[in-house]
Amino acid sequence: MIDLCVIGAGPAGLIAAETAVDRGLSVVIVDAKPSFGRKLLMAGKSGLNLTKDEAITDFMDAFGDSTEWLRPMIVDFDNQSVIKWAQELGQPVFTGSSKRVFPNTMKASPLLRAWLERLGDKGVAFHRGWRWTGWQGSALAFETSDGAKSIAAQSTILALGGASWARLGSDGHWADILRSHGVPLVDFEPANMGFNVNWSRFMTPHFGTPIKNTRFTAGSFSTLGECVVSSNGLEGSAIYAASRYMRSGSQLILDLLPDQTEEALTQRIAKMPIKASRATILRKALRLDGVKAALFNEFAKPATRATFSKIAKALPITHAGPRPIGEAISTAGGVPQIALNDRLMLNEIPSVFCAGEMLDWEAPTGGYLITGCLATGRHAGIGAAKYVASNGA
């Protein structure tokens, strides 16, 4: 019997395994896919944003309702710890103007290769192409190309991801298994996703165009950022950051001219000739052109000369709901805090721990997701090591 079986070879599972093996446990990592870290590799295609180099108080604010639950775990392995971890894997990093931290290579593959090699050197064993199906007696059961397999382990860490990007391994199949053992779960919802918009034909020329230097507000959330107009609707970092508020029903409001006051815009409009057309006012007084002018025309209906400046500063966007969960970068829902003890062990299944996106928390893109997965994975690894050391007490 081994000390620990980690199921799921993403960032949470890999760091959980390393944390445990460093504390003397015998560890095996199992993943349903033929290769490890597929979602991490996908993230690397956009540069692999590892974390954000900002004050920990600001960093924690990104986790919303889960802040207090996650705070001790993330404080114990914070954004500075993530930077050091990457550097120790031989991956120098740099901080961009937005305070986002990336490896110099802007890729995930060198980091992942170095990490797997280090885990192997420490004695961690690997099984690829093993899909977890639950338990057979007290042993973990798996489907493999060679038939049914099982592993007897003193403890287990589940790091199986949420329910987005199923082709990369996060298909949420584990939810039915845990429910059958009495574990309460929160239904999955898309997070960090785009939103459908039923565009008129006049927006077609702007598909693929970024909306830059705009303030996005939804409920209590507000950020200065950008997004992209797609054929389906709106997507991109600012929309992802606002997505949890939009999903809950808050109206999306765009300030198309965040560097200008409404009063200044009104004064500029007042100087325009009485017979100036709407297009002329947008271009010359408001200085809106391209995609921003198109957005104004799409959603500012009706609008009068007297209301142009007000609408430009607070343009309400009508959307048709979020894109499908399969397209979402991450998911909300999963294993809630009430189902776990403070070591992330399931109350209903002692010796089994959960980490990463399986847990019911969400955060925007920008380094928060990977940091949260690493921190919770490490915390679960410490918990499993303590559990094995006390023989399950």
Buried (B, 14 or more C-beta within 10 A) or exposed (E): EBBBBBBBBBBBBBBBBBBBBEBEBBBBBBBBBEEBBBBBBBBBEEBBBBBBBBEEEEBBEBBBEBBEBBBEBBEEBBBEBBBEBBEEBEBEBEBEEBBBBBBEBEBBEBBBEBBBEBBEEEEBBBBBBBBBBEBEEEBBBBBBEEEEBBBEBBBBBBBBBBBBBEEBBBBBBBBEBBEEEEBEBBEBBBBBBBBBBEBEEEBEEBEEBEBEBBBBBBBEBBBEBBBBBBEBBBBBBBBBBBBBBBBEEBBBBBBBBEEBEBEEBBEBBEEBEEEBEBEEBBBBBBBBEEBBBBBBBBBBEEBEBEEBBBBBBBBEBEBEEBBEBBBBBBBBBBBBBEBBEEBBBBEEBEBBBBBBBBBBBBBBBBBBBBBBBBBBBBBBBBBBBBBBEEEEE
